[in-house]
Amino acid sequence: MRGDLEVADVFRRHGPAYRHDRAKPLGRVETRVMSAITLCRTAALGGHVEACGDCTHSRIAYNSCRNRHCPKCQGAARETWLAAREKDLLPTHYFHVVFTVPAEIAAMAFQNKAVVYAILFEAAAFALRAASRDQRHLGGETGAVAILHTWGQALTHHPHVHCLVPGGALASDGRWIACKPNFLLPVHVLSRLFRRRFVERLEEARIAGSLSFFGELAVMNDAEAFAASITRQRHANWVVYAKPPFGSPRHVLAYLGRYTHRVAIANSRLVAMDDATVSFRWRDYRHGGAARVMTLDANEFIRRFLLHALPDGFHRIRHFGFLANGCRRAKLAVIRGAIAAARENGADSLHAGEQDAADGGPKPKRGALEPTACPCCGGTMRVILVMPRRKPWPDTS
């Protein structure tokens, strides 16, 4: 058993056999993911030598692959993204809303990732915005950060979207309408709106010829079979889950960091590997989140990991409503003004625990920007040699 086992180790040891045993060659995206993770922080990608100016200590640091599926490369990307989002925080409660599709839809999504994942985002955004605009609920415009995850704890294909939603809405007259402290929107309404929009967009995609199916789903290429599936989905239970709100906005970024740049499995969850199997920790949420260890055939582990490779150029973090990129700055300024005015007038727009963030309370930690310190004497480590890559390396963004 090893405490430093990595996905890269699994790929190095079992990747060649996995490629050899496959009936079909790996796709371009999956091939690139495996190559990037395997070579990450090795001499193949080049690097540099650092030396301390106060003692004789030196060390080699190899370059990262920067692939968004690599477990080792997400820390720096996450910190950069969170630092940029910090200025967007509002002094209000935030809610975590999760939209999940039924298993039959998930199977369609796997064979049409770019199209169906985009529909998943669009349907989730529609549900939140439509419910928020309804005068029976908030009666204004909402906004959210939406993050796509495609995995469950056992690495199975389980597409769902996590949405971080401020606790209120922007009225047409510029007022901020705060929601109740522990309630954002009714989940049964969100579920129906989400299902309706998703099914409508899925039917439009089929009519436009944007969907294709193979293998066990090849029957869905027939219009009648697809229509029958859609009819079933109109009566299925589409799960929408709203978690309790955060204590205050200063906790939001720390929480977001656990979701934004997560990959299918972190290296820290790997337990053991031998000539045939890989073992990893997982939580069984069907039994109260019990901690368990799962052992898979190495080929099956790799297969499951690669299920979650996203198409080139697909954005897995999106913003909508008053947090959309085109209007965010202007609308956030309006909302902050409205909240400040409500506070001056004594309105209960800020609930308990929100004052800390409004007054500049503690913020999440960022990555260190200071020069690297020498582990021997505490002096400054400086780059004295740059090592080039051993061979041309394709773009892994």
GIMOZI-V281962 format. One record per helix or strand of 2 or more residues. SS is the DSSP state (~ for helix, > for strand). FROM is the first residue (numbers start at 1). LEN is the number of residues. If there is no record, write none. Layout:
BEGIN
<<SS;FROM;LEN> <SS;FROM;LEN>>
END
This chain:
BEGIN
<<~;7;15> <~;28;12> <~;43;3> <>;47;6> <>;58;5> <~;74;15> <>;94;7> <~;103;9> <~;113;21> <>;143;9> <>;157;10> <>;168;3> <>;176;3> <~;187;21> <~;215;7> <~;223;12> <>;240;4> <~;249;8> <~;267;3> <>;270;4> <>;277;8> <~;285;3> <>;290;8> <~;298;9> <>;317;5> <~;328;17> <~;355;4> <>;380;8>>
END
